[in-house]
Amino acid sequence: MHELAVSAARRTCERCNVQFLDHTVARQSWKLSRGPQGKWRLERNYRFEFSADGMNRYSGNVHTVANRISAVIMEPYPEE
């Protein structure tokens, strides 16, 4: 799952034309939840950092549910 989160963060940074810093993600949290059919599933949140200008760091999050990416969220950053 970690590799999937790294890949999602990298692809998102590439699409947004920003630098994916440190080339990794860190697990921030995880929890068990029930899906639509009532089955248990694992939700994980990973944190990563990126830079739009090479000087400032901004945060992003990759949210996974079961074995899928459900969202990649990036902190607002100045676009040039």
Residue pairs with C-beta under 8 A, 6 or more apart in sequence:
1 44
1 64
1 67
2 25
2 27
2 46
4 64
4 67
4 69
5 25
5 44
5 46
5 48
5 62
5 64
5 69
6 23
6 24
6 25
6 48
8 62
8 69
8 72
9 20
9 25
9 46
9 48
9 50
9 60
9 62
9 72
10 20
10 23
12 60
12 72
12 74
13 19
13 20
13 50
13 60
14 20
16 50
16 74
18 50
18 51
18 52
18 58
18 77
19 50
19 51
19 52
19 54
20 48
20 50
21 48
21 49
21 50
21 51
21 57
22 48
22 49
24 48
25 46
25 47
25 48
25 62
26 46
26 47
26 48
27 44
27 45
27 46
28 45
28 46
28 47
28 61
29 44
29 45
30 42
30 43
30 44
30 45
31 42
31 43
32 40
32 41
32 42
32 43
33 40
33 41
33 43
33 65
34 40
34 41
35 41
35 65
35 66
41 65
41 66
42 65
42 66
43 63
43 64
43 65
44 63
44 64
45 61
45 62
45 63
45 64
46 61
46 62
46 63
46 64
47 59
47 60
47 61
48 59
48 60
48 61
48 62
49 57
49 58
49 59
49 60
50 57
50 58
50 60
50 74
50 77
51 57
51 58
52 58
52 77
52 78
52 79
52 80
53 78
53 80
56 77
58 74
58 75
58 76
58 77
59 74
59 75
60 72
60 73
60 74
60 75
61 71
61 72
61 73
62 69
62 71
62 72
63 69
63 70
63 71
63 72
63 73
64 70
